[in-house]
Amino acid sequence: MNSKSNIIVGVIDTGIWPESESFSDKGFGPVPKKFKGQCATARNSDGHGTHTASTIAGSVQANVSFFGMGEGIARGGAPSARIAIYKACWFNLCSDADILYAMDDAIDDGVDILSLSLGPEPPQAIYFEDAISIGGFHAFHSGIFVSPSAGNSFPKTASNVAPSILTVAASSVDRDFNTYIYLGNSKILKRSSLNPLKMETFQGLIAGSAAAVTGTTSENARDKRIVVRQGGGVGMILVDPFAKEVGFQFVISGILIGQQAAEELQDYMRSTTITPTETVLNTKPAPKVAVFSSMRPTAITPEIIKPDITAPRVNILAAWSPVATTATAEKSVNYNIISGTSMSCPHASTVAAILKSHQPSWSPAAIKSAIMTTDNTQHSIRRDPNGMQTSPFDYGSGHIRPAAAMDPGLIYEFDSHDVINFLSSIGGSPLQQKNLTGHFVNCQNPPTPAYNFNYPSIGVSNLNGSLTVYRTITYFGKGPTTYVAYVDFPPEAYIAVKPSKLKFTTIGEKISFRVDFTPIKDTNGSFVFGALIWSNGIQRVKSPVALNVVSP
């Protein structure tokens, strides 16, 4: 049995549809002896858990598509890995008790990675009262990497922002699903949807507000999907001001358009036809932060930049439960295309599983650092729908780069004691710490400043006068090398690194350095951003920097 098939990813979700071809165990050996779990019935009837689990470790399946859309070979990111399924969500509800129960089970069972495509609605409760924060700390303490989603609540704050877990935002891929509206005046509008149906002829078009029956207001007449079909409609065009690239499914020929296209359409409301969707590859620019991916950390810990990373989540094709037809326009399918940070989280869990299989001795913090510091993209990542300006509060340290993460060069390490010291520094009382750790904690006195927590990113929430931040970095390369510091700093502050060169000779060698911040201009309560990059000419180890400059 190879090391890859020894890695076990615990998936806490809605269960799975085990008959899916994506969960074929052909060619696998026996269950690894380290796994202590037991078989139980946890069938998935809504599709979500099936989709996330197969994204992580689905077996290779040829000729897969959603009614011809996204056609090709389907496979999980780590098809040799094992998955252990924990059903914690029932009837669209994931209770804290069930989540904690599942996380405890997974820890006891011996999983290596925990993937949670779920989370609380923002704003998140403090770490000592939040289920995933508590369970995530216990998993981290046990050497288990935890990856939850940041949430789909833009412009609200991200969820799952505890320091011991990797918080994953959502971004697009270089593939679109285009549908065309042909107007009777020969004009063509192109937008996104997942429409396998074909309209054979041009049809008359009316506004939904004009379809009101007697006694119903025009506002209430703006119904969708099934109601339109029940009323005799053969197609529909749904207007959403934030619509961009995210595919939607309809029980009749349909398309989702944005406000600009809606205004063009209103200029011509006589006759239209809607084409079946076509798959378009190699679209640019990509990646972009998804329109509804949550942003900004909560006020609990502004010293930590969250989300930590962004990963693919727009229009992801993966396995589905054939009985879950509510979300597939009444169609029974074995594979479905959906979007959400629920889809990006499994991509990060996959990369963690791959790293763990190649570096079994790496801690959760080492894996997290490797994922966070290896995005070498030079261009800025924009946000849909209109290419809005973004910051690390949208995408964290950047877009996930699996190949680069395999050889990060340098690692920012921290352990559960460091996490406890950090939580003490933000005001966590001994009683609150006991809520999290399960035992009484003597907080370090005086506590280490929160900004000195050895995190792979650097955040200073109150730059009031000159300040020095400390970090320790560990070498994971081959042979002697020298890393040189490069700093990108905003005009509101000056940043200097000392020493600016780090010479390493052996793997595992640790060197500490300081980052000096000098305020130049008050940012009026807003954060400004920069970056610290260590480079030896081969690897670039990049950490985002966020500063709230209170006064010069």
Secondary structure as GFF3:
##gff-version 3
##sequence-region A 1 552
A	DSSP	three_ten_helix	3	6	.	.	.	ID=ss1
A	DSSP	beta_strand	8	13	.	.	.	ID=ss2
A	DSSP	three_ten_helix	21	23	.	.	.	ID=ss3
A	DSSP	alpha_helix	48	57	.	.	.	ID=ss4
A	DSSP	beta_strand	61	66	.	.	.	ID=ss5
A	DSSP	beta_strand	69	74	.	.	.	ID=ss6
A	DSSP	beta_strand	82	87	.	.	.	ID=ss7
A	DSSP	beta_strand	89	90	.	.	.	ID=ss8
A	DSSP	beta_strand	93	94	.	.	.	ID=ss9
A	DSSP	alpha_helix	96	109	.	.	.	ID=ss10
A	DSSP	beta_strand	113	116	.	.	.	ID=ss11
A	DSSP	alpha_helix	131	141	.	.	.	ID=ss12
A	DSSP	beta_strand	145	148	.	.	.	ID=ss13
A	DSSP	beta_strand	168	171	.	.	.	ID=ss14
A	DSSP	beta_strand	175	183	.	.	.	ID=ss15
A	DSSP	beta_strand	188	192	.	.	.	ID=ss16
A	DSSP	beta_strand	203	204	.	.	.	ID=ss17
A	DSSP	three_ten_helix	208	211	.	.	.	ID=ss18
A	DSSP	alpha_helix	226	230	.	.	.	ID=ss19
A	DSSP	beta_strand	235	239	.	.	.	ID=ss20
A	DSSP	beta_strand	253	257	.	.	.	ID=ss21
A	DSSP	alpha_helix	259	266	.	.	.	ID=ss22
A	DSSP	beta_strand	271	274	.	.	.	ID=ss23
A	DSSP	beta_strand	278	281	.	.	.	ID=ss24
A	DSSP	beta_strand	309	312	.	.	.	ID=ss25
A	DSSP	beta_strand	316	319	.	.	.	ID=ss26
A	DSSP	three_ten_helix	326	328	.	.	.	ID=ss27
A	DSSP	beta_strand	335	338	.	.	.	ID=ss28
A	DSSP	alpha_helix	341	358	.	.	.	ID=ss29
A	DSSP	alpha_helix	364	372	.	.	.	ID=ss30
A	DSSP	alpha_helix	392	395	.	.	.	ID=ss31
A	DSSP	alpha_helix	402	405	.	.	.	ID=ss32
A	DSSP	beta_strand	409	411	.	.	.	ID=ss33
A	DSSP	alpha_helix	416	425	.	.	.	ID=ss34
A	DSSP	alpha_helix	430	437	.	.	.	ID=ss35
A	DSSP	three_ten_helix	450	452	.	.	.	ID=ss36
A	DSSP	beta_strand	458	464	.	.	.	ID=ss37
A	DSSP	beta_strand	467	476	.	.	.	ID=ss38
A	DSSP	beta_strand	481	488	.	.	.	ID=ss39
A	DSSP	beta_strand	493	498	.	.	.	ID=ss40
A	DSSP	beta_strand	501	504	.	.	.	ID=ss41
A	DSSP	beta_strand	510	519	.	.	.	ID=ss42
A	DSSP	beta_strand	528	535	.	.	.	ID=ss43
A	DSSP	beta_strand	540	551	.	.	.	ID=ss44
###
